[in-house]
């Protein structure tokens, strides 16, 4: 999983649900991710599945300087 380049992006899925990607603390100086959460649950791996995206929800990155 890479690092977001936007503060927020919303995907409107065919099922009528939304998948929101947020970069908490995103600035031009905070280009590294600290933690990542999918629907409030901390992710310890670096991937999410297509099925998880299709279910909708929120993927949130906590950004940091280093």
N, C-alpha and C positions, 0 to 999 in steps of 0.2 A: 504494500500500500504506500503510495507516495505522499506528498505533502500538498495540501490545497493551495491554490494560488488566488483564491477569492475568499472574502469574509463569509459568504453564504451563497449556496446554490440550491435550488429546488427543482426536483425532477417530478413531473406529473406523469404518472404511470397509466397505462391502458386500463388497468383495473379500477381506476378512479382514486387510488391512493397516492400519497405523496412520499417521496424520500428526500429528506432535507440533509444537506451537508453543511456543517458550520465549522469555522475556524476561530475558536475563542482566543482573543488576544492577538489576532492577526494584524501585523503592521509590516512595513518594509524592512524592519530590523528583526522581527521575530519569524525567522524562516525555517526553524526546526520544530518538529512536533515532540511534545513531551508525552502525553497520554492520549489515548483514543477510546471513545465510548460509542457503543452501538445501543441505542435505546436505553441509555443510562447504565449499561453494564460495561465495565472496563474490558478492553480487548487486550489479550496478551499475545495474539498472533498478528500477522501482517496481511490478513486477507479477509474478505467477506464474500459470500457466495451470491450468485445471481438471484437465487431464491430468497435470500435475506433482503436484498434490494427490492424485489417484487412484493414483499410483504409490507413495505412502507416503513416509515419510522425516521429516526434521526441518527446520523453519524456525526459525532462531535470530536474535533481535534483540539487539544490544548497546545497552543504554540508558545515557543520560548526563543530566546536569543541564541543559546548554545546548548 
